[in-house]
Amino acid sequence: MSPDEAVTRLNVVLAHAWMIRTFLKHADEIQESEEMLDVPRTLYDSVRAVEPAHQRGDFVDYLRRLKGKVPKIRRAAEYFNAHFKEFSPHTNFEMAALSLLGVVRHLEEIFAQVNWDQVQSLARTAPAAPTETEPPDPLDDLEIPEV
């Protein structure tokens, strides 16, 4: 799979993750649990971490950043799946847990299909690191807190 096709597909999967995050962010049942609140925070951080690269059309940076976030998303999904019933047995929570596990599976499947030779080729032909006239974006290295 080409890098641009992978980024397009990954962005759709992240849209699903964002909706799960939104549901959990507004779920009164989990508001007193820091561990459970880490789930929507992890999703927020992961989606926002790739946003600058997506806006620049930098497929290499997007793929690198998101691939590094997948283990965190997987841990959050597994934690949520194992513990959601402690907060609510409602179908909404059950489906959110199933959906989040599906997000992880789809992320991993897409990354397994990426043509990494093409990604490396893009990285070699990418413009050099920002110069003094073009300062680096300070947001690229920040973990953006939940708003």
N, C-alpha and C positions, 0 to 999 in steps of 0.2 A: 504494500500500500504506500502510495506516495505521501510525503510529509504534508502537503496541503490537504489531501483527502483525509488523512488521519486527524489533522487539526479540526477540520469541518465536523467529522464524526465525534471527536472528543468533546467539542463545544456543545453538541446536542446532549451528550451524556451529562455534561456539567450543568446543563439547564435542568435536567431531572434532579440532580443533586441540590441545585438551588431551591427547587420547590420543596424538597424534603426539609432542607434547612429552614425555609420559611415556616413550614408547618410546625417544626420543633421549636423554633424561636418563639412562637406565639402560644405554645402549649403550656397552660398553667400548671399541669401535672408535674413538669420537670423543673420548674423555676427554682426550687430549693436545693437541687442537686448539682453541685459543681461538676461532678463526673459526667452526668448526663448532658449538662450544658456544653461540655467540651465537644459533643457531637456536632451541633450546629455551628459552633465556632470553628471547628476543623474544616467543615464544608465551606464556610465563608472565606477562611484563609486560603483554602485551595483554589477556589474559583477566582478570587481577587488576585492571587499570586500570578496567574497567567494572563490576566487582562491586559497589562501594558504590552506584553509580547504580541498578543493577538491584535491589538490596535496598531502596532507597528508592522504587522505582517511578518514577524520574525518567527517562522516555524521552528527553527532550531531551538531558540530560547524557550518557546512555548512547550515543546515536547520535553526538553530537559527539565524545566520547572515542574511540569505536571507529573512526569515520571517519578520525580523525587517526592511528590506528595502522595502517591498511590499507597505506600505502606501506612501512612497516617490515616488516610481515608479508610483503608481496610481495617485498621485497629478500631476506629470509631464505629464502623459498621458492625463489626463483631461484638463490640461492647454493647451497642444499642440493641442488637438482636438478642443478646444474652440477658439483658436487664429491663427491657421495656415493660414487661408484665408487672414488675415491681411498682410501676407508676400508673399503668392503666392496661387493662386487658382489652380495651376497645379495638375494634377492627382497624381504625385509622392508624393506631400505633403498630399493629401487626403488619399492615400493608406498607407503612413507611419503612419498617425494618426489612421486609422482603425487597422493597424497591431499592433501598440503600445497598443491600447485598448485590442486587442486580447491577447497580451503578459500578460497583467494584469489579464485578465479573466482566462487564462491558469495557471498562477502562483497560483491564488486563488483556482482554482479547484483542482490542485495537492495537495496543502497544506490541503485542506478539506479532502482528501483521505488518508493522511499520518496516519499510525498506530503509534500514539504518545506513546502508551505503549512500543512499540519496541524501539522508540527513547529514552525514559527514561531508559529502560533496558540497552541500549548501553551506555548511559551516566554514569550509575552506574558501569559498567564494564570497562569503559575507564581508561587508565592510569592516575595516579595522575597528578596534575599540574606540570609544568616543575620545575626541581630542579636547584640548583646552577650549576650543571654540564651541564644542558640542559637549557640554557636561553630562555625566551619566544621570539617569533618572533616579533620584534618591528613593523613590517608592519601590523600585525593583528589589531592594534588599530589606524592606520592612515587612513584618507580619502585621497586617492591618487589623486592628481590634474590631470586634462586633460593635455595630452602631445601634 
